[in-house]
Amino acid sequence: MAILRPSRPTNDKSCRALYNAKQKCLKERLCLSPLDLKSRIRTEAYGAHKRMRLDLFPPVSRSGDVWSDQSKGALYPTILFLYGGSWKSGSRRLYRPLGLALSQAGFAVAIADYRLYPEVTFPGFMEDAAAALSWVQAFAPDFGGDPTNIRLMGHSAGAHMGALLCLDPAWLEAENLDPSIIRKFVGLAGPYVTNMMRAGSVAPIFNTADDKARTRPIKMVASGCPMPRSLLLHGTADKTVAWKNSEIFAGAIRDLGGEARTEYYPRVGHIGLLTTLAPGLRWRAPSWDRVLEFLAD
């Protein structure tokens, strides 16, 4: 376990302000105009529902060339990112700066929307996540991604969903996928241990589950389900999802012989952890470097 301290203290601002800062900093770093940003993002449907949509970001080579289907160049590692929002809110559009930054680092990136509560409860959004992964695996070469080299990444509720996709083979088997297609998992502030049936406002989302153990990554690990190589990051100032979730989950993975790297960042909160990935806020914690090192390893 590593606990790393940022170079100077700060307080989390509002979610919207931080996302706007992320967008501004990324545009400045990449020197992209709004038109350039739009041209770098492609949107596709992975299902019939209006929220079953993916934003796709083709990778950028070390020489600065953006992959295109006309060039038919080499394929790059593929990332599917699932965002959080308590399974009640969220939009892939808020995470476009992250998608662009990861593609700039040499990854083919997909960011998925999925159906939300109260329209669906568990397992509706899990079925969507599996369908999104199925689409990405099938069409990754169309946006520069290697379909045999997929990494799953998520924040908060998205990290919870990603962990369940990795652990419970039923989700991917329903899409005729082999769970082994997920080569690595990056979880940011995920509620892997929390009992959702007792978690206040989200309890109604999970109380509909036929098998309550399938809603909890820690229970799936305890039953012997293997986890791919994992990196779990958490802020110790997180008041939404306690950082002990990552510590206990990582320990359970290791107890079964799996690999789980962890880092914990003081004075970094729940949304704050996500924003440490932004160019202008990376001084707060070395999360960006850790993510790239792990994904590229």
N, C-alpha and C positions, 0 to 999 in steps of 0.2 A: 504494500500500500504506500502511495506517495501523496503527501500533502504539500502542495506548492503555493507559495505566497505571491500575489501580484505585486508589481513594483510600487504601486501606491493605492490607497483605499479609495473606494467609490461607493455610491449608493445606486441601486437599480432605479431607472426612470420608468416611465410608462412604456408598455409594450409597443404602442404605435410609434412613439418618439424614437425608440431604439431601432425599430425596423426601418424608419425613415432615414436614420443616421447610417444604417447599414447600406441602404440603397445609394445614398449620396456618396459615401466613401468608396463603394465599389465602382460607381460610374467614374469617379475621379481617378481611381487606380487603373482602370482599364481604358480610360479615355473614350468611353462609349457615349454616343448621343442616344436619345430616346429611340431613333430609327434603328441604330445599330443594335440596341437592346432587343427590340422587337424582332429583328432579323435573326438573332441568335437563339430565339425560343420558338419551339414548335409545339402545338397542342394537339393531342390525339385522344379519342374516346376508347376506353377499354371495356365499356359496357353501355347499356341503353339509357340508364339513369343520367340525368343532367350533371350529377356530381361525380360520375365515374369518368373522370378526365385526368390526363397526365400532361404536365409540361416537360418537354424534352430539351436537353442541352447537349449538343454535340461537343466532343472533346477538342481541345486545342493542343497542338503539338508543341514541343520545346522550341521549335523555330517560330512559333506564333501563328501557324496556319490552322484555321478552323476546319475540322473534318467536314466533308460534304459527300453526298452519295454519288456525285459526279466523279470525284477523285478516286473513290473506292480504295482508300488507303488502309493501313493496318488498323485492326480493331483494338479498342482500349478497354480496361476494366470498367464494369458497369455498376452504377450505384442507384438503388431505389431508396428514396428518402420519404419517410412517413412523419408528418408533423403532429404536434399535440394540440390540445384545446379541450381537454376533459371529455372527449368524444361528443362534444356539443357544438363546437365552433372551429373555424379555421378555413384557410384558403391557400391553395398552392401558390397564388400570386404573391403572397407575403414573403415567400421563400425563394423568389427568383434571384435575389442577390446571392444566396447560398448556392443555388444551382449553377449560376454563372461562375462563381469563384471556384467551385469544384471542377467544373469543365475546363476552366483556365489552368487548373493543376493537372490536367491530363486524364480526366475521367468522363465517360459518357453517363449523363445524369438524367434520372426521371424523378419527378416529384408528383405524388398522387393526391388528388382529392378523394374523399370517400363519404358515404352516407353517414349522417349524424343523428343523434338523439334530438327530438323524440320520434323522428321518422323511423328510425330503427333502434333496436337494442342488440345486445350480444346475442347471436354471433353475426349480425348483419354487416358491421364494419369489418369484421375479420374475413368474411367472404369476399368483400370488396378488395381488401388488401391482397388476398390470395389471387384474385382475378387480375389485379394490377401487376403483380409479379409475373403471372402467366403471360400477360401481354408483353411485358418487358423482355422476358426470356425469348419469346417468339420473334420479336421485332427489333431486338437490340442492334443487329447489324445495320438496320436502316438509319440509325443515328450514331453510328460509330462504336457501338458497344459489343463486347465479347459476350455471347450468351452462355458461355461456359465459365465465366469469371465474374460472378455477381456478388456484390457486397450490399448488405441491408443496413440502413442507418435510420435512426429515429430519435425524436425528442419527446419526452414526457409520455402522453398517451400513445404517441407513435412509437416510442421505444418499447412500451408494453406490448403493442401489437406486433412489432417486429420480433420481439423475443418469442412470442407465442407462435409466430410463423416458423421460426427456427426449431422450436421444441416439439410442437404437436404435428406429426406428419399428416394427420387427417386433412388439414387445411390445403396443403399442396397436392395431396393425393386426389382430392376432389377436382383439381385442375389438371390431373394427369401429369403432375410434376414430381420429380424425385427431390426430396428435401436437401439432398447433397448439392444442389445447384447453388445454394447459399454458401459462399466460401468464407465470409467474414461478417461479423455484426458489430456495429458501433451504436451504443446506447447512451443517450444524453439525458440524465435526470429521470430515469424510468421508474415507475412504481411496480417493480418486479415482485415485491413481497407483500405489499398492501392488500388487505382483504377488502375487495371492492364492495362486497355485500354489506360492509360496515363503514363504508367511506362516505357517509353523509349524502351529498347531492348526487353522487354518481351511483349510489346503490340501486336505484330503479333501472339503471342501464344494464346491470349485471344480474339482478335477481331473477331474470327470465331464463338464465342458463340451466339446461338440464343437468349438466355435470359441472358443479361449481369449481372443481379442481382445474378444469380447462380454462378458467378465467385468470389463473395465477401462475406466472412463470416459475415461481419458486416451487410450487407443487408439482409442476411438470418435470423440473429438474430432479426433485426428490423421488419421483417415480422411475428415474433412470433414463429419461430422454436425453440424448446427447445434444450439446450446443456447439456451433462452429466457433472458431477462434473469435474471441470477443474483446472489445475495448469498452469499458464502462467509465464515464466521466460524470462527476457530480460536484456541485457547489455546496460547501458546508453551511452556507447561509440560506439554503433553500428551505423556505417555510411552506411550500406547496407539496413537495415530495421529499421526505427525509432522506439524507444522503446514506443512511444505513441500508436503504433498499439496495443500493449498488454493492455495498460491502458484503451483505449477507448473500446476495445473489451470486456474486463472484466467488465467494467461499464455497457455495454449493456446487458451482461448476467445477472448481478445482478439486473438490472432494471426489468427483467422479472421473478425475483424470483429464479434464478439459483445460483449455487455456483461457484465462480471463485477466486481462491487464486492467488496472484501475488507477485513477488519479482523482484527488479531491482538492478543491480550490477554496480557501478561506475567503470570506467577504464576497462571494459570488452566489447569487440567488438563482431562482428557477429559470426565469427568462434571461437573466444575466449570463448564464452559462451558454445559452444559444448565441447571444450577441458577442461573446468572446471570439466567435469564428469570423466576425466582420473585420475587414482590413483596419478600420480606424479604432477598433476596440480590442485588438489582440494583445495589447500591453497588460490587460487585466489578468490573463492566464494563458499558458502555452497550449491551450486546447487545439488550436488550428494545427500547430506543428505535430502534436501527438496524433491527431486524426490522419494527417497526410502520411506520416511515418508508418502508421499501422495499415492503412489502406493500400499503400504502395509496397509494403513488405512482402 
